[in-house]
Amino acid sequence: MRRIVAYFTAHRKVAFFAIFILAFVVRLGILIHHRGDILQVGEEPRIAEAMISKGQFADPYVIPTGPTAHSTPFYPFILAGIYKVLGIGFAGQFARCLTVVTGYALLYALYPTFASAFGFPYQAGLLAGFIAAAFPVRRSFEVFRGWEEPWAAMALALLLWLTLKRERSARPTLAGAIWLGVCWGLSLYISFSLFSILAGLLFVDVLLKRNFIVVRDAVVIVLVTLAMISPWTIRNHRELHAWVLMRDNLGLEVLYGNHEHVRPSAELNSDDPASLQDFMHPGQSVPEATLIKEMGEIAYNKRDLHWAVGWIESHPGEFLWLSVERFLFFWLGPLNHAFETIIISSYTLLGIAGLGLIRKRVGAIQFQLWCTVLFLYPLMYYIVAFAHRYRVQIDWMIWLSAGLCISVLLEKRAGFQPANAESVSQVHQPKS
């Protein structure tokens, strides 16, 4: 194994393509084997279909419901381009699935690059990339049902790398803050869930440093970010007659995860007749989708949020237990699928163990970034029904931390050494 790691470390382009091909082939095999599922689509493909048939960003649910802010625009626009060329039949849906497979393959192939960029030993990313490529633990979400998640994960890696560069700079500039705001704003067109990370990073930075420059730059980053997303905010106001930053489905998702007979995950909800009797997602329910068409998305989501809060207030014990279950699902994997749970819980626990090693062997700034993101990003997902795709945006961070833990163990037992000069200096120099 030492020879294999040494070879890929010396031939990094070969490592990139090896991981990419491995991930692509494994998932392509699943796609071909389960090709009967290719025509099943969710909200974002339906929006893309409406963009082609009606010229509108609309109709994410089981029946046409009109203009929508259910999704950010990035992925539906990509799908609309595919459907325009190949149509919405089998060829177009097969190409859609290939974008999912390609996105995940590219993400895993970049793990070694991420490792080097953040000061981890190269082999930490190498091990993480190969293992993630070989085991599609998110099953259909890595083949059929995935959306923008791998692209959002790559965007987050870029944003955190830019943040790391800025933190390392002796004299951060106003121009740098403006550029960072531009990048954050563009990333929110991919996934609005990244906004919680931006807010958390700025809050922690201001709290720890408490000086004028940091506060000024935080305000600038937020203002530039808001300016970048203002075109879509204005579009939402024009189409939906209400101010919505990027998405409007909070009430729907909170109610879907908090009602009578609810289960901790979307999969368990959809398989449980008792849960479905009380509430069904409008992506599956004609009556609920009809209500959206009659009420409008904004009013429907306000109603759902009101009902969800009322249920939580009247069932605090059930809500607390559901939140605990969703916490376990998020960090350990879907507990109703043993294979995925074993793999996900294994590298998650290694990743948690690796956090201490990040501080010692990689850097204090990276440690702060990792802890901030891993603590704050999941909070929203403890109060909504678990879905396998929710963790993808931050999963590469857990994998790198786990890879660091594994590489340190190999270093001690088999004489592995950090592969890149930056990592060597990081290991042997004390951190401030």
N, C-alpha and C positions, 0 to 999 in steps of 0.2 A: 504493500500500500504506500510505503514511503516513496517508492519510485514513481508511482502513478501521480501522487500529489506533487512531487518535484517536477515531473514532466509538464503537468498542466500549469504549474506556477511559472515555469520557464516559457510556456507557449500559451499565453493568455487568450489570444484570439481563438486558438483551438479549443480552449476551455469554454469560452463563450458559445461557440457553435455546438460543442458536444452537449452542453446543458440544454441549449435551445432545441436541438434535434431530439434529445431524449424526451423532454417535456412534450414536444409537439407530437412525436410518434405515439407515445403512451395515450395521450388524449384523443388523437385522431383515431386510434384503435377503438376507444370507447364510443366515439362519435359514429363510426361505421357500424359497430356492433349494435348500437341502440338507435339506428337511423330512423326508426319509427317515431321517435320523440322529436325529430327535427322541426316539425311543423307546429309544435306547441310554442306559443309566444306569450310574453308578459306585457307589462305596461309600456316600456320603452319601445319595443318593436311595433306595438300598435300605434304609438305616436308617429313613428317613422312611416308607417303605412298611410296614416292620415296626411302626412306631409306630402306624400306622392299623389294620393287620390284627391285630396281637397286643397292642398297648398296651405294647410294650417297645422300649427303645433297643437294637436288636439286628440281627443278620443283615446285615453289610455285604458279605459275599462272595457268590460265585456260587451257593451253596446256603445254606440256613438253618444258622447255627452257634451261635446263642444270644446272650446279652447281650454287649455290646461296649464297648470304650473306644477303638476305632479312630479315632474322630472327636471333635472338640469338639461341644458340643450346639447351637450357634447356628444353623447352616444347616439341619441336619436338622429342627429344630423349625419353622423357617420353611416348609420343604417340606411337613412334615406338615400344617400349616395349609392349604396350597394343595391337597394331595391330599384332605384331609377335605371340602373344598368341591367340587372338580372331579374327584376320583377319580384313579386312577393310570394311566388310559388316555391317549389322545392329547391330550385337553384339559388334563389335569393336567401332562403332560410339556411341552406347549407353554408353559404358564404358568411352569413351572420354567425353561425357556430364557429366557423374558421377564424373569425375575428376574436372570438372569445378564447379559443385555443392558442392563437398567436399571441394575444395579450399576456396570458399566463406564462407561455414559453419564454417570451421576451423578459418578463419580470424576473423569472427564476434565473435566466441567463445573466442578468445584471447583478445578481447577488455578490459575486466576487468584486465587481466594480464598485458597488456600494461599500463593501468592506474596506477597500483601499481608500476610497474617498473620505470615509469617516475615521480612518486611522486604525481599523481593525487589521489583524493579520489576514493576508490574502486567503490563506487556507480556510479561515473561518467562513468566508463567503463561498468558497469553493465547495466545502462540505455541505453547507446549507443549500446551495443551489442544486447540487446533484440529488440530495435526499428529497427536497421539495419537488424536483422534476420527476422523480421516480414514483412518488406516491401522491396521486390526485385526491387528497383527503376531503376536498370539497365536492367531490363527485360531480353531479350534474351542473353545479355552478361553474366548474372549470371547463365545461363542454357546451351545454345547451342554454343554461339559464343565467349565465353571467352577464353583467352589463359593463359599467365603466370602472369596476373595482381595480383591476390591475393597472389601468392607466392612471387612476387616482393615486395608487401606491407609488408609481414612478414619479408622479408630480410631487408627492409629499417628500420623497427622497431628495429631489432637486431643491425643494424649498428648505428642508432642514440643512442641506449642504450649504446653501447660500447663507442661512442663519449662522451656521458654524463658522464660515469664512468671516462673516461680519463680527461675530463675538471674538474671534482671534485677532481682529484688526486693532492696532494700537489707537487709531483715531477714526472711528466710524463716521462716515460723511452723510450729509442730508441727501445727496444724490443716491447713495446706497440704500437709504430708507425708502426713497421714492421707487427705486427699481424693485425692491423687495415687495412693496405694496402692489406694483404692477403684476408681479409673478403670483402673489397670493390671489389677486383679483381674477386673473386668468384661470387659476386652478379651481376656483369656485364654480366656473362654468362646467368643469368636469364632475366635481362632487362637492355639494354644499356642506357635507359632514366635516370637511376639513376646516371649516370656520371655527369649530370648537377648539381645534389645535392652535390656530392663530391666536384666539382670545387667551388661551391658557399660557402660551409662550410669552405673550406680551405682559400678561398679568404677573407671571413669575419673575420676569426680567425687571419690571418696575418695582416689584416688592423687594427684590434682593439688592438692587443697586441704588434706587431712590436718589437719582440726580437729574438735573434739568435735561441733559442730552438724551438720556434714556426715555424720559417722559415725552420730550419733543418728538423723538423718532417713532415712539409707539403711536402717538396721535397722527403723525404723517402717514405711517403704514396703514392705519385704519381708514383714514380719509381717502387715500389713494385706492385702497381695496374697494371701498364703497363706490368711488368714482368709476372704477373699472366694471363693476357689476351693474351700474346705473342703467345702461341700455336695456338689459333684461328686466330690471325692476320696472322701468317705464313701460316696456312691452306688457308685463304682467298687469300693470294698472290699466292700460288701454284695453286689454282683452277681458280681464276679470273684474275691473272696476273696484280694485282694492290694492293697497300697497303691500306687495309681497317681495321679499328680497330675491329669492331664487326658487323656492319650492313652497307649496301650500298644504302638504299632506300630513302635517304633524298630528292634527286631531284624529284623522283616520287611523294612523299607525298606533297612537296611544290607546284608542278604544279597541282596536283589534287585539291588543295585548292585555287589556284590562276590562273584562266583563264576566258575566256569570259563566261558569263551567269552562273558563279559559285554560289553555295549556301553555307551558313556557315557550314553545317554539311554534313558528308558522306551520311547519310540517305536521306537528301533532294536532294543531288546531284544525287543519284541513282534513285530517283523518278521523276526527272525533265528532260524531253526529250531535252530541250534547252541546259542544261548543258552537257548532254551525247553526243550531237552532236559535241561539241567542244573538249572534252577529256573524255575518259573512262579509268578506272583503268584496268591494265592488268590481274587482278584477275577476271575480268568480260568480257574483250574484247579480242577476238581471234586476231584481227589485231594488237593491242598493244603488246600482248604477242609474236606474231610472230616477231615484231620489236626487242624485247628483244633477242629472239633466234638468229636473224641475226646480231644485233649490239653487243650483250653482255651486261650484267647488268651494268657494270661500265660506258660504253659509253652512254647507254640509260639514266642513271641517270644524267650524266653530261649534256646531251642534255636537259633533262627535267628541271634541275636547271637553265640552261641558258635561256630557254624559260620563266620560271616562273619569274626570275629576270627582264627580259625584259618587261613582262606584268605588273609587279608591278611598274617599273619605268615609264611606259606609262599610268598607271591608278592609280596614288597615292591616289586619293579620294576614289575610289572603294575599294582599298586595306585597307585603314584606316577604312572604314565603316565595311568591312568584319572582320577586326581584333576586332573591338568593338563588333560585333555580336558574334564572337567566344569567346571573353572574357565573355559575358553574358551567352552563352551556357555552358561554362566550369564551371562557378561559380553558376549559377542558375538552370542548367539542360536544357534538350532539350525543347526549348520554344514552339515547335510544339506538345508537349505532356503535357497537363495541370496537370495530376495527378503527374507525376514524377517531374515536375517543382515546384509544390507546396511543396512537401516533401523535395526535394533537396535544394531549396532556403531557406526553413524554418531552416533546421539544419545548412546550411552554414552561415546564418545570426547570428544564435545563436553561431556558432563557432567563427565568427569574434568578436562578443561581448565578448566571453570567453577569447580572447587573453589577454585582460587587467587583467583578473582574474588569468591567468597563471602566470603573473609576480608577482602578489600580494600573491597568495596562493600556488603556486607550486614552482617557482624558476626563477631567472634571466637567468640561463643557458638554461632551457627549453624554456623560452620565446624567447631567441635568436635563438635556434634551430627551433622552430615553425615558426618564422617570416622569417628566411632565406629560409627554404624549401618552405613555402607557397608563397613566392614572386618569387623565382627563377625558381622552377620546371615548372610552367605553361607557362613560356615565349614562349617556342617553340610551344606550342599548340595554341597560338594566331595567328600563321601564317599558320597553316595547317587546313584542314577540320576537324571539331569536330567529335569525336567518343566517345560513352558513356564510353568506358573502359579506357580512358586516365587518368581519375582522381583517379582511384582505388588505385594506389600506395600511394597517400597521403591522401586518404579520411579518413583513421582511425585517422589521426591527427585532422582533422576538427570535426569528431565525438567526440573525447575525449574533445576537447575544448567546443563543444556544450553540452556534458554530464556534464562538470564542471559547465557550466552556469545553466543548469537545476537543478543540485544537490544543488547549492548555493541558488537558488530560493526556492527549497523544504526545505532546511535547515532553511531558514528564516520563511517560512510559516507553516511548519509542524514539526519543531524541529528535522530534520535529522542532524546527526553529521557525520564528516568524519570517514570512517570505519577502516582505518589502522593507526597504530601508526606513521608511517612515515608521512602520510598526516596530522595528528594532529599536529605534531611538525612543519611541513611546514607551517601550517595555522597560528600558534601562534608565530612563530619566524620571526623576520624581515629578509629580504633578503639583501645580500650585493650588 
